[in-house]
Amino acid sequence: MNTVVGVTEQLTEAGRRIENDSFSVVDAEAGAHSYALDQWQVVRRMIHASADFEFNGLTRFHPDAMAAGQAALRRGAPIVADVEMICVGLSRPRLEHFGVTAYQFIADPDVILRAQAENTTRAVQAMRKAHSRHLLDSAIVAVGNAPTALLEVIRLVREGVVRPSLIIGMPVGFVSAAESKAMLTELTDIPWMVIEGRKGGSTLVVAAIHALLMLAEQQSRDSL
């Protein structure tokens, strides 16, 4: 009997078996948690990607984050990342299934020149470029490396000039990383998901988006 394999699943039986076995280990060893079922799909994928069980507890969600992220993907909203690593890590077939394009501008020559001229970071100028191209409104903003990128998006939101569908704030580091994520959680009208403290990284952002893509695909199937 043929089995229909979703675009967000591993494409071979062996791959699916290994992934499912890994998730079973994560579920067993993680123990109790307070996350909703859909939120746990994000957290368990981040644990799976990092082997770090502290994300069971460090990960926080705005009440509307899961629904907003899935809806944005289903309508093909863009993903705006702070670094190329996120765009490279995302599954192209999974993005193409929903008509989603991932953008990053951190290494663009004009971004570098503006950062040098204005004595800012490239990450700040990259988000300003995304705003100038009208990409941030209704987008999923994905930050895994640069706290200054997250701070710039928060500034634009507070000034009322952009309104992303979801902000994934997971920058890693020792300077402004924890602080930028704490500031993000103060936003009440823009959905967000964060990892509290210094931990984070592009790999975790990719894992979170892949979880959202999986849930969005399941939602599409259920609506048929």
C-alpha positions in Angstrom: 0.0 0.0 0.0 1.4 3.4 -0.9 1.7 6.0 1.8 1.4 9.7 1.0 4.4 11.5 2.4 4.0 15.2 3.3 6.4 17.7 2.0 7.5 18.5 5.6 8.3 14.9 6.4 11.6 13.0 5.7 11.4 11.6 2.2 12.7 8.1 2.9 11.2 5.5 5.3 14.6 5.1 7.0 14.8 8.9 7.5 11.3 9.1 8.9 12.0 6.2 11.3 15.2 7.8 12.7 13.5 11.2 13.1 10.5 9.6 14.8 12.7 7.6 17.1 14.6 10.8 18.0 11.4 12.6 18.8 10.3 9.7 21.0 13.6 10.0 22.9 13.1 13.8 23.3 9.5 13.3 24.6 10.6 10.6 27.1 13.6 12.5 28.4 12.2 16.0 28.5 9.7 15.0 31.2 6.8 17.2 32.2 6.2 20.6 30.5 3.5 23.3 30.4 3.4 23.9 26.7 0.4 23.4 24.5 0.5 20.6 22.0 1.4 22.8 19.0 4.0 24.8 21.1 5.6 21.5 22.1 6.2 20.7 18.4 8.4 23.8 18.2 10.2 23.1 21.5 10.9 19.4 20.8 12.3 20.2 17.4 14.7 22.7 18.9 15.8 20.1 21.5 16.1 17.6 18.6 18.3 20.1 16.7 20.6 20.9 19.7 20.3 18.1 22.2 19.7 20.8 24.8 16.8 20.0 27.1 16.9 23.4 28.7 14.8 24.7 25.9 12.0 23.0 27.8 11.4 26.0 30.0 13.5 28.6 28.3 11.1 28.9 25.3 8.3 31.3 25.6 5.3 32.1 23.3 3.0 35.0 22.8 -0.6 33.6 23.0 -1.1 34.2 19.3 2.3 33.1 18.1 1.4 29.6 16.8 -1.7 30.5 15.0 -0.1 33.6 13.5 2.9 31.8 12.3 0.9 29.0 10.6 -1.5 31.5 9.0 1.4 33.5 7.7 3.1 30.5 6.1 -0.2 29.2 4.6 -0.7 32.5 2.8 2.9 32.6 1.6 4.2 35.5 3.7 7.9 36.2 3.4 10.5 35.2 6.0 13.0 38.0 6.7 16.1 36.6 8.5 19.0 38.4 10.1 21.6 36.1 8.6 22.1 33.9 5.6 22.5 30.8 7.7 18.8 30.7 8.4 17.9 31.0 4.7 20.3 28.2 3.8 19.1 26.0 6.6 15.4 26.2 5.6 14.1 23.4 3.4 13.5 24.8 0.0 10.8 22.3 -1.0 8.9 23.1 2.2 9.0 26.8 1.5 8.1 26.3 -2.1 5.1 24.2 -1.1 3.6 27.4 0.5 5.1 29.9 -2.0 7.3 31.3 0.8 10.5 33.2 0.0 13.2 33.8 2.6 15.2 37.0 2.5 18.4 38.2 4.2 20.5 41.3 3.3 23.3 41.2 5.9 26.1 40.9 3.3 24.7 43.2 0.6 27.3 45.9 -0.4 24.9 48.7 0.2 24.1 47.4 3.7 27.8 47.3 4.5 28.4 50.8 3.2 25.5 52.2 5.2 26.6 50.5 8.4 30.1 52.0 8.0 28.8 55.4 7.1 26.3 55.6 10.0 28.4 53.6 12.5 25.7 51.0 13.0 25.8 47.2 12.6 25.1 45.5 9.3 22.2 43.7 11.0 20.5 47.1 11.7 20.9 48.2 8.1 19.7 44.9 6.8 16.4 45.2 8.7 16.1 48.8 7.5 16.6 47.6 3.9 13.9 45.0 4.4 11.6 47.7 5.7 12.4 49.9 2.7 11.4 47.0 0.4 8.1 46.6 2.3 9.0 43.1 3.4 8.6 43.4 7.1 4.8 44.0 7.2 3.0 40.7 7.6 6.3 38.8 7.4 7.8 36.3 9.8 10.9 38.0 11.1 13.5 35.4 12.1 16.5 36.5 14.2 19.0 33.9 15.4 22.3 35.7 15.5 22.2 39.5 15.8 20.5 41.2 18.8 20.8 44.5 17.0 18.6 43.2 14.2 15.9 42.3 16.8 16.2 45.6 18.5 15.8 47.5 15.2 12.6 45.5 14.4 11.3 46.2 17.9 12.0 49.9 17.3 10.1 49.9 14.0 7.2 48.1 15.6 7.0 50.6 18.5 7.1 53.5 16.1 4.2 52.0 14.3 5.8 51.7 10.9 5.9 47.9 10.6 3.6 45.1 11.7 5.1 41.6 11.2 2.9 38.6 11.5 5.4 36.9 13.9 8.8 37.7 15.3 11.0 34.8 16.2 13.6 36.3 18.6 16.4 33.8 19.3 19.7 35.7 19.0 22.6 34.0 20.8 25.3 35.8 22.6 26.6 37.9 25.5 25.9 41.5 24.5 22.3 42.5 24.3 21.0 39.0 23.4 19.0 38.4 26.6 18.0 42.1 26.8 16.7 42.2 23.3 14.6 39.1 23.9 13.2 40.5 27.1 12.2 43.7 25.2 10.4 41.6 22.6 8.3 39.9 25.2 7.0 43.4 26.2 5.2 43.7 22.9 1.5 42.7 23.3 0.0 43.3 19.9 2.7 41.5 17.7 3.0 37.7 18.2 6.5 36.4 19.1 8.4 33.4 20.3 11.7 33.7 22.2 14.4 31.7 24.0 15.0 33.5 27.3 18.6 34.4 28.2 21.8 34.0 26.3 21.0 30.8 24.4 19.7 30.8 20.9 21.1 30.5 17.3 20.1 30.2 13.7 19.8 26.4 14.0 17.0 26.9 16.5 15.2 29.4 14.4 15.3 27.0 11.5 13.9 24.2 13.7 11.1 26.5 14.9 10.1 27.4 11.4 10.2 23.8 10.2 7.8 23.0 13.1 5.5 25.8 11.9 5.7 24.5 8.4 4.8 21.0 9.5 1.8 22.3 11.5 0.7 24.5 8.6 0.8 21.5 6.3 -1.2 19.4 8.7 -3.7 22.2 9.0 -4.0 22.3 5.2 -4.7 18.6 5.0 -7.3 18.8 7.8 -9.2 21.5 6.0 -9.6 19.4 2.8 
